[in-house]
Amino acid sequence: MPLIRRSRASVLCFAVVAALLAFTAFSFYRGAAPGLLPERSWGAWRHEEVAHWSAHVRVNNWTHAAEADLHMGKAEDISLRAYGKTARDTSTMGDITFTLTPDGKLTAADGRRGGS
């Protein structure tokens, strides 16, 4: 009888550990935890110009995640982190809304003119 109790406890422990590992792997895949990924999993920064803003964008090679740093000279900086879902932020200077998708696509829409 004690052997059966031990094996049940072992199976239960194994099931809990397997479930935690599966949840962690799924979180990484979805892009929910890119801050925990190694630096080498990120692609190189690429330079873009969006709506007269200087932008540096990089995409994670392992998950659905992207990061962007936007600069309007020394006047304003915006950081976008699209970890598994689209990220948006609006400039305080020109009412421009920037959108970054997890695949690294960066777009801008001017709130005054309806698009750019």
N, C-alpha and C positions, 0 to 999 in steps of 0.2 A: 504493500500500500504506500509506503513513503516514496518509493521509486515513481509511482504514478503522480504523486503530488509534485515531486521535483520536475518531472517532465512537463506537467501542465504549467508550472511556473516558468520553466525555460521557454516553452512555446509562447506564453503570454509576453514575456520579456522580449523575445525575438520579434514578435508581432509589433510591439510598441516601437522598438528601434527601427524596424523596417518602415513603419508608417512615418516616423520622423524623418528618415532619410528621403523617402519619396516626397514628402512635403517640402523639404529643403531643396531638392533637385527641381521640383516644379516651380518654386519661388525664383530660383536662379533663371530658369528657362523663360519665365514670364517677364523677367526684368524687374522684379520687385526688390531685388537685393544686389544691384550692381556695385554698390559701394564696398561689398565684401569680395568682389572679384579682383584677381590680380591685375596689375597695370598692363601686363603684356596681352591681356584679352581685349584691350581697346585698340582700335585702328589708329592710324596717324591723323593728326589734326589737319583739316583742309581749310583753306582760306576762301571765303566768299564775300561778295558785297551784296547786301540786301537793303533796298530802300535807302541807299547812301550810308548805310551802317557797315562797319567792318565786322565780319563774323568768322569765328573759328569753330568748326564742327568736327566731332569725332563720333564714330559708331562702335558699339561693342560687338566683337566677333562671336561671342558665345551666347548672348541673350538679345532680347528685343529692347535695346536701350541706346540712347544717344545723348550727347551733351553739346551745348553750344554756349559760347561766350561772345556777346555782341558789344561793340564799343562805338560811341559817337564821339570821336576825339577824346578829350579829357572830361567832357561834359557829363556823360552818362554811360554806365555799364549795366548790362543785363545778362544774367546767367539762366539758361534753360536746361532742365534735366528731364528728359522724356524716358522714364524708367517703366516700360511696359504700357504706357498710355501717353497720349499727346499732351505736351506742355505748352502753356500760353502765358504771355506777359505783355503788358502795355507800357510803352515809353511815356514818361511824364513830360518830356519835351515836346514831342510832336504828335501825340495821340496815335501812335502806330502800334498795332498789335502784332506781335511775332508769334508764330506757331512752329513748334518742332515736333516731328513725328519720331517714333522709336526707330524708324529706318533711316533717320538722318536728314529728312527733307525739311528745309527751313523756308518759311514763307512770311511775308509781311502784308498787312492790310491797313491802309490809312483810314482811320475812323472818320475823317472829315470828307474824304472823296468817295468812300465806299469800296476802295480796293486799290492795290498797286502792283 
